[in-house]
Amino acid sequence: CMCVCACMRACACMRACVCVCVIQVLLRSRAIETQCYVVAAAQVGCHNPKRTSYGHSMIIDPWGRVIAQCAEEEECVIVADVDPGELERVRSAMPVWEHRRLDLYTDVKRTGKDTP
């Protein structure tokens, strides 16, 4: 979304656009940092005079790519293929699990190949 901060005060649509853009960036970040698919369900419509939701449910892959998304202010159902092989490719290309500092965080449970 291309949104201008000055317009945000004057236009509720612009505020919604900024909010959706920011939320999408945060959700994409969570997918990348956790190396997981993220499914973000969102309400849409006017709930009462003081509360409106803008939708944009989306599914994001572990690289942060939006692979399915509902249109603005429209009820819909989205589906996407979840590829376990993609998870393995991402985790191999970016092995963040190996960078854990178990010496600093003793309450982190050791699992898998790093278990003594």
Residue, then its C-alpha position, 0 to 999 in steps of 0.5 A: c500500500m502507498c499511504v501518506c501519513a498526512c492523509m491518515r487523519a482525514c481518511a479512515c480508509m487510509r488508516a485501514c490501509v496503513c494498519v493492514c500494511v503494518i500488520q502484513v509486515l509484522l506477520r511476514s516477519r513472524a513467518i521468517e523468524t520462526q521459519c513456519y507457515v503463518v495463517a492469519a485469520a481476520q474479521v471483516g465488517c462493521h461490528n458496531p458504530k465504534r468498531t470496524s474490521y478490515g479483513h485481509s486474512m492471509i497465509i504466509d510461507p516460511w520465506g515471508r511470501v504471502i501465498a493466499q490473501c482475502a480481498e479488502e472488506e470481503e468475506c472469503v475462505i482461503v486455502a494454500d498448500v503447506d509443503p513440508g519440504e519447503l520448511e526443510r529447505v528454509r531451515s537448511a538455508m537459514p539454520v537459526w536453530e543451531h545458533r541457540r545459546l543454551d549456555l545462556y538460557t538453561d531453561v531451554k529444552r534440548t531436543g533432537k540432535d543436540t540432546p546429550 
